[in-house]
Amino acid sequence: PPPPIGRPRRPRSPYAFQCFAALEQQAGNIAQARELYERGASVRATGVAVQQEMVPLLHAWAVFEWKSGEKSAARKLFERAEAVSPKPCGWLYQWHARFEADQGNVVLARHYYARAVNTAQKDSSVWRMWAEMEQGVGNAERASTYMRRSVELETEAWMYGDEERLASPLRRKVTPSALTPPKSSVLGISAGHQ
């Protein structure tokens, strides 16, 4: 039954709280955004639909805390999101890896990139981001291997019209012409010597 007139209806969906929190965040109302994330995370997750909404809310909250400088809270929220996810989630592991890399925890970042790769084996964006991290820490050989795998997957997706893989939300925008390697690349791969 609808609530009596004059009383605001309370959202029961983690997604609704996530949307409201994002609006407050964009308006610069950090305390209100945090409160809305907390309220959304306290919704009783009954049923598959609500559970599936909880993972993106916890992820969004983790990223919010990360960007707000609350790194300990962000780490706990990433771990909480992984724990409530009904199945392993490649994009969530990928974000957790990015967070750990940003904190300088290279070993832990590698762990989460590996989990992302094992969960989403055909997602080129995971391989690309892992390659970029390895390049950033000076491991050119590993970076080259992972970048090559990313390009292989990207090429395969373009060749066979795999729209689902091309539509990955974390995938960098790449056109078929961008898959042709330059004469000399950052990763030390030169045209004709692959």
C-alpha positions as CSV (number, residue, x, y, z in Angstrom):
1,P,0.0,0.0,0.0
2,P,1.2,3.5,-0.7
3,P,2.3,5.7,2.3
4,P,-0.2,8.1,3.7
5,I,-0.3,11.5,2.0
6,G,2.2,13.9,3.4
7,R,4.7,11.2,4.4
8,P,7.7,10.7,2.0
9,R,8.2,7.3,0.7
10,R,11.4,5.6,1.8
11,P,13.4,3.9,-0.9
12,R,14.0,0.2,-0.4
13,S,16.4,-0.1,-3.3
14,P,20.2,0.2,-2.9
15,Y,20.2,1.6,-6.4
16,A,17.9,4.5,-5.4
17,F,20.3,5.4,-2.6
18,Q,23.2,5.1,-4.9
19,C,21.6,7.6,-7.4
20,F,20.7,10.0,-4.6
21,A,24.2,9.7,-3.1
22,A,25.8,10.4,-6.6
23,L,23.6,13.6,-6.9
24,E,24.7,14.8,-3.5
25,Q,28.3,14.0,-4.4
26,Q,28.1,16.0,-7.6
27,A,26.7,18.9,-5.6
28,G,29.7,18.8,-3.3
29,N,27.6,17.6,-0.3
30,I,30.1,15.0,0.9
31,A,28.5,14.3,4.3
32,Q,25.0,13.8,2.8
33,A,26.4,11.5,0.1
34,R,28.2,9.4,2.7
35,E,25.0,9.2,4.7
36,L,23.0,8.0,1.7
37,Y,25.6,5.4,0.8
38,E,25.4,4.1,4.4
39,R,21.6,4.0,4.3
40,G,21.6,2.2,1.0
41,A,24.1,-0.3,2.3
42,S,21.8,-1.0,5.3
43,V,18.9,-2.0,3.1
44,R,18.1,-5.7,3.8
45,A,19.4,-7.5,0.8
46,T,16.6,-10.0,0.2
47,G,16.2,-11.5,-3.2
48,V,18.6,-11.6,-6.1
49,A,17.7,-8.2,-7.5
50,V,18.5,-6.4,-4.3
51,Q,21.7,-8.4,-3.9
52,Q,22.7,-7.4,-7.4
53,E,22.0,-3.7,-6.6
54,M,24.1,-3.9,-3.5
55,V,27.4,-4.7,-5.3
56,P,27.4,-1.6,-7.5
57,L,26.3,0.6,-4.5
58,L,29.2,-0.7,-2.4
59,H,31.6,-0.2,-5.4
60,A,30.4,3.3,-5.9
61,W,30.8,4.0,-2.2
62,A,34.3,2.5,-2.2
63,V,35.3,4.8,-5.1
64,F,33.8,7.7,-3.4
65,E,35.8,7.1,-0.2
66,W,39.0,6.5,-2.3
67,K,38.6,9.8,-4.0
68,S,37.7,11.5,-0.7
69,G,41.0,10.2,0.8
70,E,39.4,7.6,3.1
71,K,41.6,4.8,1.9
72,S,41.0,2.4,4.8
73,A,37.2,2.8,4.3
74,A,37.5,2.3,0.6
75,R,39.5,-1.0,1.0
76,K,36.9,-2.3,3.4
77,L,34.1,-1.4,1.0
78,F,35.8,-3.1,-1.9
79,E,36.1,-6.2,0.2
80,R,32.5,-6.0,1.4
81,A,31.3,-5.7,-2.2
82,E,33.3,-8.8,-3.2
83,A,31.9,-10.7,-0.2
84,V,28.2,-9.9,-1.0
85,S,28.6,-10.5,-4.8
86,P,26.6,-13.6,-5.7
87,K,29.4,-14.6,-8.1
88,P,32.9,-13.5,-8.8
89,C,32.9,-10.2,-10.6
90,G,35.7,-9.2,-12.9
91,W,35.0,-5.5,-13.1
92,L,34.9,-5.3,-9.3
93,Y,38.3,-7.0,-9.0
94,Q,39.6,-4.7,-11.7
95,W,38.6,-1.6,-9.7
96,H,40.0,-3.1,-6.5
97,A,43.3,-3.6,-8.4
98,R,43.3,0.0,-9.6
99,F,42.8,1.1,-6.0
100,E,45.6,-1.0,-4.7
101,A,47.9,0.1,-7.5
102,D,47.1,3.7,-6.6
103,Q,48.1,3.0,-3.0
104,G,51.4,1.6,-4.2
105,N,50.5,-2.0,-3.2
106,V,51.8,-3.6,-6.4
107,V,51.7,-7.1,-5.1
108,L,48.1,-6.8,-4.0
109,A,47.2,-5.0,-7.3
110,R,48.6,-7.9,-9.2
111,H,46.5,-10.3,-7.1
112,Y,43.3,-8.5,-8.0
113,Y,44.2,-8.1,-11.6
114,A,44.8,-11.8,-11.7
115,R,41.4,-12.5,-10.1
116,A,39.8,-10.1,-12.7
117,V,41.6,-11.9,-15.6
118,N,40.5,-15.3,-14.2
119,T,36.9,-14.1,-13.9
120,A,36.6,-12.1,-17.2
121,Q,39.2,-13.8,-19.4
122,K,38.1,-12.2,-22.6
123,D,37.9,-8.6,-21.3
124,S,40.8,-6.7,-23.0
125,S,40.5,-3.8,-20.6
126,V,41.7,-5.8,-17.7
127,W,44.9,-6.8,-19.6
128,R,45.4,-3.3,-20.8
129,M,45.2,-1.7,-17.3
130,W,47.4,-4.4,-15.8
131,A,49.9,-3.7,-18.6
132,E,49.8,0.0,-17.8
133,M,50.4,-0.7,-14.1
134,E,53.4,-3.0,-14.9
135,Q,54.8,-0.3,-17.3
136,G,54.4,2.2,-14.5
137,V,56.5,0.1,-12.0
138,G,59.2,-0.5,-14.6
139,N,58.3,-4.1,-15.6
140,A,58.5,-3.6,-19.4
141,E,58.6,-7.3,-20.2
142,R,55.4,-8.2,-18.3
143,A,53.8,-5.0,-19.6
144,S,54.5,-5.9,-23.1
145,T,53.1,-9.4,-22.6
146,Y,49.9,-8.1,-21.1
147,M,49.5,-5.4,-23.7
148,R,49.9,-7.9,-26.4
149,R,47.1,-10.0,-24.9
150,S,44.9,-7.0,-24.7
151,V,45.4,-6.2,-28.3
152,E,44.8,-9.8,-29.3
153,L,41.5,-9.8,-27.5
154,E,40.5,-6.4,-28.9
155,T,41.4,-7.6,-32.4
156,E,39.4,-10.8,-31.9
157,A,36.4,-8.9,-30.7
158,W,36.5,-6.5,-33.7
159,M,37.1,-9.4,-36.2
160,Y,34.1,-11.4,-34.9
161,G,31.8,-8.6,-34.0
162,D,31.6,-9.5,-30.4
163,E,29.5,-6.5,-29.3
164,E,29.3,-7.7,-25.6
165,R,33.1,-7.6,-25.3
166,L,33.4,-4.3,-27.2
167,A,30.8,-2.8,-24.9
168,S,32.8,-3.4,-21.6
169,P,32.2,-0.3,-19.4
170,L,35.9,-0.1,-18.5
171,R,37.2,-0.7,-22.0
172,R,39.2,2.1,-23.5
173,K,37.8,3.4,-26.8
174,V,39.9,1.8,-29.5
175,T,39.2,1.9,-33.3
176,P,40.4,-0.9,-35.6
177,S,43.0,1.5,-37.1
178,A,44.4,2.0,-33.5
179,L,45.2,-1.7,-33.3
180,T,48.0,-1.3,-35.9
181,P,51.2,-0.9,-33.9
182,P,53.3,2.2,-34.4
183,K,56.8,2.0,-35.6
184,S,58.0,2.3,-32.1
185,S,55.8,2.0,-29.1
186,V,56.1,2.8,-25.4
187,L,56.2,-0.9,-24.6
188,G,59.2,-1.5,-26.9
189,I,57.2,-3.4,-29.6
190,S,58.1,-2.2,-33.0
191,A,56.3,-2.9,-36.3
192,G,57.4,-6.1,-37.9
193,H,59.0,-7.4,-34.7
194,Q,56.1,-8.8,-32.8
